[in-house]
Amino acid sequence: MESTDLQFVDWFRSASPYIHTHRGSTVVVYFGGEAIGAEGFPSLIHDLALLSSLGMRLVVIHGARPQIDERLEIRRVTPRYEKGLRITDEAALGCVKEAAGAIRVEIEALFSTGIVNSPMAGAHIRIASGNFVTARPLGVREGIDFCHTGEVRRIDKGAIKQHLDHGEIVLISPVGYSPTGEVFNLSALDVASSVAVALTADKLVLLTEGNKGINEEGRLLRQMTQLEVENRLQDDDAISELLCALTASRHGVKRVHLIDRNISGGLLLELFTRDGVGTLISAVPFDELHKATVDDIGGILELITPLEEAGVLVRRSREKLEIEIDHFMVMERDHTIIACGALYPYPEDDLAEIACLAVHPDYLNAGRAALLLEELEKEAKHLGIHRLFVLTTQTAHWFLEHGFTEGTIKDLPMEKKLLYNMQRNSKVFFKSI
């Protein structure tokens, strides 16, 4: 078998848990008008069709800003914006209607592609669109009349769910209607968050122009909590995608994903690989930290075995882990143990040992070991213990950086002295807590 074949098999096997997890889930996907004219747009539509064929209930919401501006330019009308929102006068409203209609037809045509040897061959994707969004006028704000610019008043979630139940992809344009028949130009991001909240969606996916989850050092943040997003918005309240994500997360959407839409296959990579390629926003940290149980033993062994073989950790058998599992704490991501640590108390000596502190190689240098250490310290304090110790052969500097100071073997509890392995010649470090 060729190496490329083996890679495909490995990828397919690793993706299978996510296929099972996502089947039947409701996912709202947003992309701006910039994506529609891009070279890779047909591939994005094909990826969305693939998600639908895998059993995901999809609602797709598109923007139209560049298409509207293009039509205004043809009419020699200057686009007018205030605080990031379009002032939709009569001329602009006509362009909004034209752009929304043209984009809807173009997307429906792409979903209908079914020629032989194309990614959509035999797909038979059905698209539903309609007046799912009831809107109201934004009105006059700070002296500015926004004319036909509106905001979401209500989402007809019953109608949307009915289409989803029939296996259709629901396509929604950034246009809303009033009970009196007026048409309003809406923020596509506002529509996306409102639809996701109304449906209590499992995921809201925002395909953005560039990476919006970048920190001050230029590094992509793989995950952010609501609090971290709030702090980020205090520094830069112009990041509309983050504001949209925060709104959805606060109102019950479990996970919001920000993905640079320029990444080829980014949607698939984000949803079907463990770490993805974007930024995940959730109410609580994505990595779950909890006391270990016997069900975690297999994952712990898989994590620590390479480190034991390298001589970093002392070997532990499955039987020993079963006996000592109550001492362990694990960090889990998508049902995979990515870090672990153990606390062994010696209450008569007012000491506790930090042991078997390990992090998966894919997650090093991201603060997880420090977070585990902090939780183990809290556990020691809860037990009334005021000093920690650790024996290590290769990570001395890390423990020094985290408040430990070097000690000697004679300072160890008697029970630990008797078990000390002179061949390993581990260094001993202590920390007061």
Secondary structure as the mmCIF struct_conf table of DSSP 4:
data_model
#
loop_
_struct_conf.conf_type_id
_struct_conf.id
_struct_conf.beg_label_comp_id
_struct_conf.beg_label_asym_id
_struct_conf.beg_label_seq_id
_struct_conf.end_label_comp_id
_struct_conf.end_label_asym_id
_struct_conf.end_label_seq_id
HELX_RH_AL_P HELX_RH_AL_P1 SER A 3 HIS A 22
TURN_TY1_P TURN_TY1_P1 ARG A 23 GLY A 24
STRN STRN1 THR A 26 PHE A 31
HELX_RH_AL_P HELX_RH_AL_P2 GLY A 33 ILE A 36
TURN_TY1_P TURN_TY1_P2 GLY A 37 GLY A 37
BEND BEND1 ALA A 38 ALA A 38
TURN_TY1_P TURN_TY1_P3 GLU A 39 GLY A 40
HELX_RH_AL_P HELX_RH_AL_P3 PHE A 41 SER A 53
TURN_TY1_P TURN_TY1_P4 LEU A 54 GLY A 55
STRN STRN2 ARG A 57 HIS A 62
HELX_RH_AL_P HELX_RH_AL_P4 ARG A 65 ILE A 74
TURN_TY1_P TURN_TY1_P5 ARG A 75 ARG A 76
STRN STRN3 TYR A 81 GLU A 82
TURN_TY1_P TURN_TY1_P6 LYS A 83 GLY A 84
STRN STRN4 LEU A 85 ARG A 86
STRN STRN5 THR A 88 THR A 88
HELX_RH_AL_P HELX_RH_AL_P5 GLU A 90 PHE A 111
TURN_TY1_P TURN_TY1_P7 SER A 112 SER A 112
TURN_TY1_P TURN_TY1_P8 VAL A 116 ASN A 117
BEND BEND2 SER A 118 SER A 118
TURN_TY1_P TURN_TY1_P9 PRO A 119 GLY A 122
STRN STRN6 ILE A 127 ALA A 128
STRN STRN7 VAL A 133 PRO A 137
STRN STRN8 VAL A 140 ARG A 141
TURN_TY1_P TURN_TY1_P10 GLU A 142 GLY A 143
STRN STRN9 ILE A 144 ASP A 145
STRN STRN10 CYS A 147 CYS A 147
TURN_TY1_P TURN_TY1_P11 HIS A 148 HIS A 148
STRN STRN11 THR A 149 THR A 149
STRN STRN12 GLY A 150 ILE A 155
HELX_RH_AL_P HELX_RH_AL_P6 LYS A 157 ASP A 165
TURN_TY1_P TURN_TY1_P12 HIS A 166 GLY A 167
HELX_LH_PP_P HELX_LH_PP_P1 GLU A 168 GLU A 168
STRN STRN13 ILE A 169 ILE A 172
BEND BEND3 PRO A 174 PRO A 174
STRN STRN14 VAL A 175 TYR A 177
TURN_TY1_P TURN_TY1_P13 PRO A 179 THR A 180
BEND BEND4 GLY A 181 GLY A 181
STRN STRN15 VAL A 183 ASN A 185
HELX_RH_AL_P HELX_RH_AL_P7 ALA A 188 ALA A 198
TURN_TY1_P TURN_TY1_P14 LEU A 199 THR A 200
BEND BEND5 ASP A 202 ASP A 202
STRN STRN16 LYS A 203 THR A 208
BEND BEND6 GLU A 209 GLY A 210
BEND BEND7 LYS A 212 LYS A 212
STRN STRN17 ILE A 214 ILE A 214
TURN_TY1_P TURN_TY1_P15 GLU A 216 GLU A 217
BEND BEND8 GLY A 218 GLY A 218
HELX_LH_PP_P HELX_LH_PP_P2 ARG A 219 ARG A 219
STRN STRN18 LEU A 220 LEU A 220
HELX_LH_PP_P HELX_LH_PP_P3 LEU A 221 LEU A 221
BEND BEND9 ARG A 222 ARG A 222
STRN STRN19 GLN A 223 THR A 225
HELX_RH_AL_P HELX_RH_AL_P8 GLN A 226 ASP A 235
TURN_TY1_P TURN_TY1_P16 ASP A 237 ALA A 238
HELX_RH_AL_P HELX_RH_AL_P9 SER A 240 ARG A 250
TURN_TY1_P TURN_TY1_P17 HIS A 251 GLY A 252
BEND BEND10 LYS A 254 LYS A 254
STRN STRN20 ARG A 255 ASP A 260
TURN_TY1_P TURN_TY1_P18 ARG A 261 ASN A 262
BEND BEND11 ILE A 263 ILE A 263
TURN_TY1_P TURN_TY1_P19 SER A 264 GLY A 265
HELX_RH_AL_P HELX_RH_AL_P10 GLY A 266 PHE A 272
BEND BEND12 THR A 273 ASP A 275
BEND BEND13 VAL A 277 GLY A 278
STRN STRN21 THR A 279 SER A 282
BEND BEND14 ALA A 283 VAL A 284
BEND BEND15 PHE A 286 ASP A 287
STRN STRN22 GLU A 288 LYS A 291
HELX_RH_3T_P HELX_RH_3T_P1 VAL A 294 ASP A 296
HELX_RH_AL_P HELX_RH_AL_P11 ILE A 297 GLU A 309
TURN_TY1_P TURN_TY1_P20 ALA A 310 GLY A 311
BEND BEND16 VAL A 312 LEU A 313
HELX_RH_AL_P HELX_RH_AL_P12 ARG A 318 GLU A 324
HELX_RH_3T_P HELX_RH_3T_P2 ILE A 325 HIS A 327
STRN STRN23 PHE A 328 ARG A 333
TURN_TY1_P TURN_TY1_P21 ASP A 334 HIS A 335
STRN STRN24 THR A 336 TYR A 346
HELX_RH_3T_P HELX_RH_3T_P3 PRO A 347 ASP A 349
TURN_TY1_P TURN_TY1_P22 ASP A 350 ASP A 350
STRN STRN25 LEU A 351 VAL A 359
HELX_RH_3T_P HELX_RH_3T_P4 PRO A 361 TYR A 363
TURN_TY1_P TURN_TY1_P23 LEU A 364 ASN A 365
BEND BEND17 ALA A 366 GLY A 367
HELX_RH_AL_P HELX_RH_AL_P13 ARG A 368 HIS A 382
TURN_TY1_P TURN_TY1_P24 LEU A 383 GLY A 384
STRN STRN26 ARG A 387 THR A 392
BEND BEND18 THR A 393 GLN A 394
HELX_RH_AL_P HELX_RH_AL_P14 ALA A 396 GLU A 401
TURN_TY1_P TURN_TY1_P25 HIS A 402 GLY A 403
STRN STRN27 THR A 405 GLU A 406
HELX_RH_3T_P HELX_RH_3T_P5 ILE A 409 ASP A 411
BEND BEND19 LEU A 412 LEU A 412
HELX_RH_AL_P HELX_RH_AL_P15 MET A 414 LEU A 419
TURN_TY1_P TURN_TY1_P26 MET A 422 ASN A 425
STRN STRN28 LYS A 427 SER A 432
#
